[in-house]
């Protein structure tokens, strides 16, 4: 490219900053063949940053000596605002999406996403029928105590069957999986 400038074959040149590129249009009747190109009238070449001042000096020299009739221009390409915003927010959106996915999997499915600490217990509505002790107190199907336990000596505080009494009724308030036999694991008190 510098050779074409020094041979005064270039009509105009455009230096593109950032891409480190020079685009040239050759004078009428001039062509370039070489580097896999034949009879080209427009050329594009790239240069490394340390060679930049040398390329700029060559173009300036040709323009100063009026050997560059079309002159030269400099371009500094700028990204669109949309691409800049997309580049800034896309990683954040991607991280939020991964976080959302992981939280939905940790909660056991997508329907309860971000429901931290919320109870899964069913609420009892006012329309639901409630059965009280008074409703079943005289039922015929009530089981009576077996008569065989009457001769077994009991310790104080025990009920038939060898279990201890629970005066506050706390065992009935615990869920079934947390209930423990008050007599202990071996049935002894």
C-alpha positions as CSV (number, residue, x, y, z in Angstrom):
1,X,0.0,0.0,0.0
2,X,2.8,2.4,0.8
3,X,4.4,1.5,-2.5
4,X,1.3,2.6,-4.3
5,X,1.3,5.9,-2.4
6,X,5.0,6.5,-3.2
7,X,4.3,5.7,-6.9
8,X,1.5,8.3,-7.0
9,X,-1.1,5.8,-8.1
10,X,-3.7,6.6,-5.4
11,X,-6.6,9.0,-6.0
12,X,-8.0,9.1,-2.5
13,X,-7.4,7.4,0.9
14,X,-9.5,6.7,4.0
15,X,-7.8,5.9,7.3
16,X,-10.1,3.9,9.7
17,X,-9.2,4.1,13.4
18,X,-9.8,1.1,15.6
19,X,-9.7,-1.3,12.7
20,X,-6.2,-0.1,11.8
21,X,-7.2,-0.1,8.1
22,X,-6.6,2.0,5.1
23,X,-9.0,2.0,2.1
24,X,-7.6,3.5,-1.2
25,X,-9.1,4.3,-4.6
26,X,-6.6,4.2,-7.4
27,X,-6.4,6.8,-10.1
28,X,-8.2,6.2,-13.4
29,X,-6.3,3.7,-15.6
30,X,-4.3,2.4,-12.6
31,X,-4.9,-1.2,-11.4
32,X,-3.2,-3.4,-8.8
33,X,-2.4,-7.1,-9.3
34,X,-0.8,-9.2,-6.6
35,X,-1.5,-10.9,-3.2
36,X,-4.3,-12.9,-4.8
37,X,-5.9,-9.9,-6.5
38,X,-6.0,-9.0,-10.2
39,X,-6.8,-5.7,-11.8
40,X,-8.2,-4.1,-8.6
41,X,-9.1,-0.4,-8.6
42,X,-10.1,-0.2,-4.9
43,X,-7.9,-1.7,-2.2
44,X,-8.2,-2.3,1.5
45,X,-5.1,-3.0,3.7
46,X,-4.7,-3.5,7.4
47,X,-1.7,-2.5,9.4
48,X,-0.4,-3.1,12.9
49,X,-0.6,-0.3,15.5
50,X,3.2,0.3,15.6
51,X,3.2,0.9,11.9
52,X,0.3,3.4,12.2
53,X,2.5,6.6,12.3
54,X,4.4,5.5,9.2
55,X,1.1,5.0,7.2
56,X,-0.3,8.3,8.4
57,X,3.0,10.1,7.5
58,X,3.0,8.6,4.0
59,X,-0.6,9.7,3.4
60,X,0.1,13.2,4.8
61,X,3.2,13.5,2.6
62,X,1.2,12.6,-0.5
63,X,-1.5,15.0,0.4
64,X,1.0,17.8,1.1
65,X,2.7,17.4,-2.3
66,X,-0.7,17.3,-4.1
67,X,-0.1,13.7,-5.3
68,X,-3.4,12.7,-3.7
69,X,-6.1,14.5,-5.8
70,X,-9.1,13.0,-3.9
71,X,-7.5,13.8,-0.6
72,X,-7.8,11.7,2.5
73,X,-10.3,11.3,5.4
74,X,-10.1,9.8,8.8
75,X,-12.9,7.7,10.2
76,X,-13.5,6.7,13.8
77,X,-16.4,4.2,13.8
78,X,-18.7,4.2,16.8
79,X,-21.0,1.5,18.0
80,X,-24.7,2.0,18.0
81,X,-26.3,2.8,21.3
82,X,-28.3,-0.3,21.1
83,X,-25.3,-2.6,20.8
84,X,-23.6,-0.7,23.7
85,X,-26.6,-1.2,26.0
86,X,-27.0,-4.8,24.9
87,X,-23.3,-5.4,25.7
88,X,-23.7,-3.9,29.1
89,X,-27.0,-5.5,30.2
90,X,-26.8,-8.9,28.5
91,X,-24.3,-10.4,31.1
92,X,-26.5,-9.1,34.0
93,X,-29.7,-10.5,32.4
94,X,-27.9,-13.8,31.8
95,X,-26.8,-14.1,35.4
96,X,-30.3,-13.2,36.7
97,X,-31.7,-15.9,34.4
98,X,-29.3,-18.5,35.7
99,X,-30.1,-17.4,39.3
100,X,-33.9,-17.7,38.6
101,X,-33.5,-21.1,37.1
102,X,-31.4,-22.4,40.0
103,X,-33.9,-21.0,42.5
104,X,-36.8,-22.6,40.7
105,X,-35.1,-26.0,40.8
106,X,-34.2,-25.6,44.5
107,X,-37.8,-24.9,45.3
108,X,-39.0,-28.0,43.6
109,X,-40.4,-26.7,40.3
110,X,-41.2,-23.6,38.4
111,X,-44.5,-22.9,40.1
112,X,-43.1,-21.8,43.4
113,X,-40.2,-19.6,42.2
114,X,-38.9,-17.2,44.8
115,X,-41.3,-18.3,47.5
116,X,-38.7,-18.3,50.3
117,X,-40.0,-19.3,53.7
118,X,-43.6,-19.7,52.7
119,X,-45.6,-22.5,54.3
120,X,-46.8,-25.2,52.1
121,X,-49.5,-26.2,54.6
122,X,-53.1,-26.0,53.3
123,X,-55.3,-23.4,54.8
124,X,-58.6,-24.5,56.4
125,X,-61.5,-22.6,55.0
126,X,-64.6,-21.6,56.9
127,X,-66.7,-23.7,54.6
128,X,-64.8,-26.9,55.4
129,X,-66.8,-29.2,57.8
130,X,-65.3,-29.4,61.3
131,X,-65.8,-32.4,63.5
132,X,-65.8,-31.8,67.2
133,X,-65.6,-34.2,70.1
134,X,-69.3,-33.5,70.9
135,X,-70.2,-34.7,67.5
136,X,-68.7,-38.2,68.0
137,X,-69.1,-38.5,71.8
138,X,-72.0,-41.0,71.7
139,X,-71.0,-42.8,68.5
140,X,-71.8,-46.5,68.5
141,X,-68.6,-47.4,66.8
142,X,-66.5,-46.1,69.7
143,X,-64.0,-48.7,70.9
144,X,-64.2,-49.8,74.5
145,X,-61.3,-50.7,76.8
146,X,-60.4,-54.3,76.7
147,X,-61.4,-56.0,79.9
148,X,-58.1,-58.1,80.1
149,X,-56.0,-55.2,81.4
150,X,-57.9,-54.8,84.6
151,X,-55.7,-57.2,86.6
152,X,-52.3,-55.7,85.5
153,X,-50.7,-53.5,88.1
154,X,-49.9,-50.1,86.9
155,X,-47.5,-47.4,88.0
156,X,-48.9,-44.0,88.9
157,X,-49.4,-41.8,85.8
158,X,-49.8,-44.7,83.4
159,X,-52.8,-45.6,81.3
160,X,-53.8,-49.1,80.2
161,X,-51.3,-50.5,77.6
162,X,-48.2,-49.5,79.6
163,X,-48.0,-45.9,78.3
164,X,-47.7,-42.9,80.5
165,X,-50.3,-40.2,80.6
166,X,-49.7,-36.9,78.8
167,X,-51.6,-34.4,81.0
168,X,-51.2,-31.5,78.6
169,X,-51.9,-33.5,75.5
170,X,-48.8,-32.4,73.7
171,X,-48.3,-35.6,71.8
172,X,-51.6,-35.0,70.0
173,X,-50.4,-31.6,68.8
174,X,-47.2,-32.9,67.2
175,X,-47.4,-34.4,63.7
176,X,-47.4,-38.1,63.6
177,X,-43.8,-38.5,62.4
178,X,-42.5,-36.5,65.4
179,X,-44.5,-38.4,68.0
180,X,-42.6,-40.5,70.4
181,X,-43.7,-43.2,72.7
182,X,-43.7,-41.6,76.2
183,X,-42.7,-44.9,77.6
184,X,-39.5,-44.9,75.6
185,X,-38.2,-46.9,72.7
186,X,-38.4,-50.3,74.5
187,X,-41.9,-49.7,76.1
188,X,-40.4,-49.2,79.5
189,X,-40.9,-46.1,81.6
